[in-house]
Amino acid sequence: MLVPSDMMTAQSKMMYQLNKYYGERVHARKALVAKTIREVCKVVQDVLKEVEVQEPRFISSLTECNGRYEGLDVVSPNEFEVVLYLNQMGVFNFVDDGTLPGCAVLKLSDGRKRSMSLWVEFITASGYLSARKIRSRFQTLVAQACDKCSYRDSVKMIADTTEVKLRIRERYVVQITPAFKCSGVWPRSAAHWPIPHIPWPHPNLVAEVKTEGFDLLSKECVAMQGKQSAMEGDAWVLSFTEAENRLLQGGCRRKCLSTLKTLRDRHLDLPGNPVTSYHMKTLLLYECEKHPREIEWDESCLGDRINGIFLQLISCLQCRRCPHYFLPNLDLFKGKSPSSLENAAKQAWRLTRELLTNSRSLEKL
């Protein structure tokens, strides 16, 4: 039954607008991203197959399961990260003493001989497994694989970076990151989580997340730039992608994230890339803590949650600080220029003002 607009409450008007926006703009983005992923993964799988032929220690872990690719993360509609899981971390101890925010090191366990490790030539004199050395070797292998693989005409290595980055069909960028999965352990630097005395997340979910663990990635870490520490290149970056995804199940949380990403891509894709999809995801996790009851994540509350997250984003941009959800000592705005953050704050405010004051704003956003 169609209800005249003046009889609809403000909340149901907002719900109608959001559902329409989700059905049109968000779905269009999702479909485009899914199509791009299929295209990109074909090429990456081919490159990794070639790498594996040259060096069997780098086994491709990029596999499709129920329409999703294990280890693939969408940075933006044209940029992706593929995490390549390495085997046999067993002879190393995981050490995160907080000296490098967001990073940790892998040290040869006492009494273990180097020769017992699959990665013997990447262990430093002090007994650390060097993230940089592994990545450097992997980069050489990927460069050779790009020249040999069947997609060699449409894939190029991006130079001038220590990261392993491919440009595919001149349109897409894919970073391939060697990593270790750390299941059943939880980093000391995230020991404060979850905050006590709030009902979210439920203890069962917390247990699940901590069992799932985290990943250690071999990539450049902004937190280490400019620190002339001997550990710098050897350290591994902590990543909680799977944990974050588990926490965002239930209610309208996933829908909220997809809508935030779409609004970000359309209105906050700015010079210097001050606001990323990951910032939106982080602020959504904080919003889950502020609104811990499931009823607050009902479809009817979606508009309120989105407005709350954008207001928080403006506050973070103005303070020039956005703490990582699990590692609050790590500032996700580190390395961003003050002028790009200021510009983003203005843009975010324009967008938020439009959302707050115009009930039909989503028709043109």
LOKEFI-611842 format. One record per residue (C-alpha): x, y, z; residue in three letters. Coordinates in steps of 0.001 Angstrom, whole numbers, padded with zeros to 6 digits, always signed. Layout:
// residues N
XYZALA/...
// end
This chain:
// residues 365
+000000+000000+000000MET/+001384+003413-000951LEU/+001342+005945+001862VAL/+001264+009692+001071PRO/+004632+011239+001891SER/+003306+013616+004540ASP/+002015+010642+006546MET/+005388+008943+006601MET/+007440+009627+009698THR/+010924+011097+009306ALA/+012430+007729+010226GLN/+010458+005717+007711SER/+011215+008345+005045LYS/+014912+007906+005820MET/+014524+004126+005687MET/+012816+004346+002315TYR/+015566+006629+000957GLN/+018339+004386+002319LEU/+016785+001207+000914ASN/+016427+002908-002463LYS/+020048+004094-002300TYR/+021174+000599-001294TYR/+019170-001014-004095GLY/+020575+001338-006708GLU/+023970+002894-005892ARG/+025319+000331-003393VAL/+024270-002677-005464HIS/+025798-001120-008586ALA/+029105-000668-006730ARG/+028991-004241-005389LYS/+028281-005695-008840ALA/+031086-003702-010433LEU/+033566-004698-007696VAL/+032566-008382-007958ALA/+033103-008297-011737LYS/+036502-006595-011321THR/+037550-009129-008654ILE/+036858-012043-011002ARG/+038850-010352-013763GLU/+041774-009406-011510VAL/+041972-012736-009666CYS/+042323-014676-012929LYS/+045464-012684-013689VAL/+046861-012840-010125VAL/+046275-016614-009918GLN/+048176-017050-013170ASP/+051104-014941-011910VAL/+051196-016835-008585LEU/+051095-020192-010376LYS/+054220-019099-012268GLU/+055870-017960-008987VAL/+055165-021352-007431GLU/+056877-023127-010327VAL/+060045-021085-009680GLN/+059890-021224-005878GLU/+057641-023882-004255PRO/+057804-022144-000843ARG/+055492-019421-002165PHE/+052319-021467-002616ILE/+049299-019553-003903SER/+046554-019377-001284SER/+044195-017304-003463LEU/+041253-019668-003832THR/+037573-019092-004429GLU/+035140-020349-001814CYS/+031378-019728-002100ASN/+031967-016861-004516GLY/+034508-015164-002213ARG/+038264-015162-002629TYR/+040175-016152+000484GLU/+042725-013477+001414GLY/+041423-010781-000941LEU/+040639-007337+000429ASP/+038979-004526-001535VAL/+040854-001280-000840VAL/+038754+000668-003372SER/+036869-000317-006562PRO/+040145-000161-008524ASN/+042586-001252-005845GLU/+042917-004616-004132PHE/+045197-006454-001753GLU/+045821-010179-001969VAL/+047337-011796+001121VAL/+049554-014751+000299LEU/+049723-017083+003318TYR/+053121-018682+003872LEU/+053713-022009+005619ASN/+055750-023029+008648GLN/+055930-020162+011051MET/+056298-022767+013800GLY/+059973-022349+014715VAL/+059497-018630+015489PHE/+058148-016825+018524ASN/+055800-013912+018009PHE/+057063-010811+019882VAL/+055098-007542+020151ASP/+056559-005382+022883ASP/+054972-002145+021691GLY/+058191-000534+020398THR/+056752-000341+016891LEU/+052993+000470+017015PRO/+051024-001892+014788GLY/+054025-004164+014200CYS/+055634-007257+015659ALA/+058688-009415+015044VAL/+059222-013135+014561LEU/+062231-014441+016488LYS/+063780-017868+016199LEU/+062690-019866+019261SER/+065375-020716+021807ASP/+067139-023951+021014GLY/+065862-023997+017431ARG/+068465-024154+014717LYS/+068135-021907+011673ARG/+068363-024949+009459SER/+065056-026158+010936MET/+063265-023274+009285SER/+061832-023369+005787LEU/+062893-019688+005490TRP/+066513-020127+006613VAL/+068128-017513+004320GLU/+065729-014767+005463PHE/+066735-014999+009139ILE/+068902-012100+010313THR/+072099-012447+012380ALA/+070036-011659+015506SER/+067614-014497+014737GLY/+064681-012487+013359TYR/+062719-013562+010300LEU/+062966-010476+008092SER/+059730-009321+006475ALA/+061691-007125+004064ARG/+064023-009924+002908LYS/+061111-012266+002194ILE/+059265-009508+000317ARG/+062355-008614-001695SER/+062762-012222-002853ARG/+059056-012474-003611PHE/+059184-009221-005611GLN/+061926-010638-007848THR/+059915-013817-008430LEU/+056721-011895-009256VAL/+058595-009644-011723ALA/+059857-012759-013548GLN/+056407-014373-013421ALA/+054787-011296-015007CYS/+057043-011737-018040ASP/+056281-015444-018347LYS/+052582-015766-017485CYS/+049848-015993-020105SER/+048527-012506-019234TYR/+051950-010852-019728ARG/+050485-008283-022148ASP/+048053-006943-019574SER/+050011-007083-016312VAL/+052949-004905-015254LYS/+054968-004624-012030MET/+054777-001159-010456ILE/+058351+000091-009929ALA/+059678+002553-007284ASP/+058176+000699-004295THR/+059369-002131-002054THR/+055783-003480-002117GLU/+054767-006123-004642VAL/+052251-004191-006732LYS/+050802-005084-010106LEU/+048993-002842-012561ARG/+046438-004881-014483ILE/+044970-003695-017806ARG/+046246-000195-016970GLU/+043190+000183-014747ARG/+043552-001847-011563TYR/+046222-002041-008901VAL/+046754-005224-006883VAL/+049190-005473-004005GLN/+050294-009028-003161ILE/+051430-009294+000448THR/+053267-012307+001904PRO/+051862-013133+005349ALA/+051633-015595+008220PHE/+048323-016544+009826LYS/+048462-016499+013636CYS/+045505-018506+014917SER/+044759-019196+018561GLY/+046994-016360+019818VAL/+046151-012755+020573TRP/+048671-009874+020504PRO/+049666-008200+023736ARG/+049187-004788+022112SER/+045460-005603+021724ALA/+045105-007118+025230ALA/+042790-004295+026424HIS/+040102-005518+023989TRP/+037196-005936+024505PRO/+036376-002987+026748ILE/+034828-004417+029946PRO/+031248-003694+031092HIS/+029617-003167+027705ILE/+027331-005825+026225PRO/+028983-005820+022771TRP/+030559-007955+021506PRO/+029010-010991+023205HIS/+031605-013178+025062PRO/+031015-016024+022568ASN/+031866-013699+019679LEU/+034953-012430+021530VAL/+036135-016028+022019ALA/+035541-016746+018316GLU/+037467-013643+017236VAL/+040418-014387+019511LYS/+040579-017997+018310THR/+040522-016768+014708GLU/+043559-014632+015603GLY/+045224-012200+013224PHE/+047683-012003+010338ASP/+051272-010762+010132LEU/+051885-008978+006844LEU/+055130-008181+005084SER/+054501-004597+003998LYS/+055696-001078+004639GLU/+054267+000337+007839CYS/+053621+004070+008119VAL/+054253+003871+011884ALA/+057873+002942+011194MET/+058661+005598+008610GLN/+061403+007898+009791GLY/+062295+005631+012735LYS/+065837+004518+012135GLN/+065359+001352+014116SER/+067347-001739+013264ALA/+064114-003697+013440MET/+062317-001517+010930GLU/+062593-003665+007817GLY/+062383-006942+009697ASP/+059099-006196+011480ALA/+055720-007540+010357TRP/+052489-005512+010272VAL/+049545-006741+012370LEU/+046270-007163+010480SER/+042859-008031+011924PHE/+040769-008241+008735THR/+039078-011541+009618GLU/+038412-010463+013219ALA/+036844-007202+012004GLU/+034661-009023+009495ASN/+033383-011407+012191ARG/+032481-008519+014485LEU/+030433-006866+011756LEU/+028004-009769+011348GLN/+024404-009324+012500GLY/+021841-006535+012311GLY/+022391-003946+009587CYS/+026158-003708+010197ARG/+027254-005106+006811ARG/+024656-003005+005036LYS/+025915+000022+006944CYS/+029511-000704+005852LEU/+028566-001108+002174SER/+026619+002171+002266THR/+029523+004003+003957LEU/+031975+002671+001365LYS/+029712+003803-001474THR/+029320+007300-000006LEU/+033093+007439+000551ARG/+033874+006413-003051ASP/+031432+008956-004484ARG/+032200+011955-002246HIS/+035392+011461-000218LEU/+037794+010011-002786ASP/+040127+012997-002409LEU/+043714+013990-003279PRO/+046200+012396-000868GLY/+043611+009696-000061ASN/+042913+011004+003492PRO/+039735+008910+003950VAL/+039823+005226+003009THR/+037256+002443+003264SER/+039312+001152+006197TYR/+038741+004388+008125HIS/+034981+003932+007592MET/+035178+000307+008777LYS/+037147+001365+011882THR/+034605+004054+012795LEU/+031788+001539+012283LEU/+033447-000760+014868LEU/+033611+002141+017351TYR/+029936+002882+016614GLU/+029131-000758+017525CYS/+030659-000098+020962GLU/+028738+003153+021394LYS/+025495+001365+020463HIS/+026005-002098+021947PRO/+022385-003312+021910ARG/+021195-005331+018917GLU/+017999-003267+018699ILE/+020196-000270+017807GLU/+021295-002125+014673TRP/+017813-002723+013372ASP/+017188-001581+009771GLU/+015154+001355+011113SER/+018272+002750+012874CYS/+020563+002618+009826LEU/+020208+006357+009097GLY/+021114+007288+012683ASP/+024154+005008+012673ARG/+025442+006437+009351ILE/+024989+010028+010575ASN/+026781+009162+013844GLY/+029729+007666+011964ILE/+030094+010702+009687PHE/+030010+013057+012685LEU/+032739+010950+014300GLN/+034740+011046+011053LEU/+034602+014870+011029ILE/+035789+014934+014645SER/+038722+012582+013839CYS/+039706+014633+010771LEU/+039649+017866+012775GLN/+041762+016311+015585CYS/+043954+014695+012899ARG/+043822+011378+014707ARG/+041980+008127+013992CYS/+043004+005304+016364PRO/+043055+001741+015021HIS/+040182-000235+016563TYR/+042311-003019+018102PHE/+045567-001049+018450LEU/+044601+002430+019699PRO/+048263+003531+019860ASN/+048347+003264+016076LEU/+047036+006402+014349ASP/+045468+005566+010971LEU/+045979+009175+009802PHE/+049748+008993+010310LYS/+051518+010017+007117GLY/+048515+011977+005767LYS/+049179+015679+005130SER/+047381+018196+007407PRO/+045987+020010+004346SER/+044448+016788+002935SER/+042829+016044+006329LEU/+041495+019597+006538GLU/+040067+019386+003043ASN/+038486+016003+003882ALA/+036935+017470+007072ALA/+035239+020191+004981LYS/+033993+017670+002413GLN/+032766+015284+005131ALA/+030943+018153+006824TRP/+029223+019166+003547ARG/+028117+015583+003021LEU/+026927+015138+006633THR/+025042+018452+006650ARG/+023250+017344+003486GLU/+022348+013966+005069LEU/+021125+015623+008302LEU/+019117+018486+006840THR/+017698+017129+003601ASN/+015514+014050+003851SER/+015840+013492+000083ARG/+019603+014056-000049SER/+020362+010441-001000LEU/+018563+010923-004309GLU/+021461+013002-005551LYS/+024390+011694-003464LEU/
// end
